[in-house]
């Protein structure tokens, strides 16, 4: 019913920048919270940044001052601007969204969806 498509990952030098994008498509009534998670090899998945429908943001301590999350509700898209990248930022980054979907006429449900992940590699 809903698909999250991520883009923008790649290989960069330490100190460089990348911008990740995640676009939601499907029979969508509205989108509540959206966020970015990451998972490095051998480690647990962790929250990087999140943004509410009202624009409130939350960041992991390790990325504060370097990363910035934003969204465009007209495009059902969330972005993650990553600056001053470090080798420890290397991970697969996943998009997450809580979506209100239209099941049938007048009936909606809240469901969480995940993107397929995009690789970010920072070399030193």
C-alpha positions, 0 to 999 in steps of 0.5 A, spaced: 500 500 500 505 504 501 512 504 499 518 508 502 524 510 496 530 512 499 536 515 495 542 519 496 547 514 499 554 513 497 562 514 498 565 520 501 571 523 504 571 525 511 569 532 512 564 531 506 557 532 505 551 528 503 543 529 503 539 523 503 531 523 501 526 518 502 519 519 498 513 516 500 508 513 495 501 510 495 494 511 498 496 516 503 491 520 508 497 523 512 504 522 515 505 523 522 512 522 524 518 521 520 525 519 521 532 516 519 535 510 523 542 507 521 545 500 522 553 499 522 556 492 521 555 488 528 551 493 531 544 495 533 540 499 529 539 506 532 535 513 531 539 518 528 534 524 527 526 524 527 521 530 525 514 530 527 508 533 522 508 539 526 516 540 525 519 538 531 526 535 531 530 530 535 537 528 534 542 523 536 547 526 541 553 523 536 550 527 530 547 534 533 550 540 530 552 536 523 546 533 521 539 536 519 532 533 518 527 536 514 520 534 510 516 537 505 509 535 506 507 536 499 511 531 496 511 526 502 518 526 502 523 527 508 530 529 508 537 528 512 542 533 510 549 530 513 555 535 514 562 534 517 561 526 516 566 522 520 568 515 518 564 512 524 558 515 520 558 509 516 552 505 516 546 503 512 541 508 513 533 507 513 527 511 512 521 510 517 514 513 517 508 513 521 503 513 515 495 514 516 492 510 510 486 509 507 483 502 507 476 503 504 472 509 504 471 513 510 476 508 514 483 509 515 489 506 519 496 508 522 501 503 520 509 504 520 513 503 514 521 502 512 525 504 506 530 499 503 536 502 506 541 506 503 549 505 504 553 511 506 560 510 507 565 515 509 573 514 508 579 517 512 
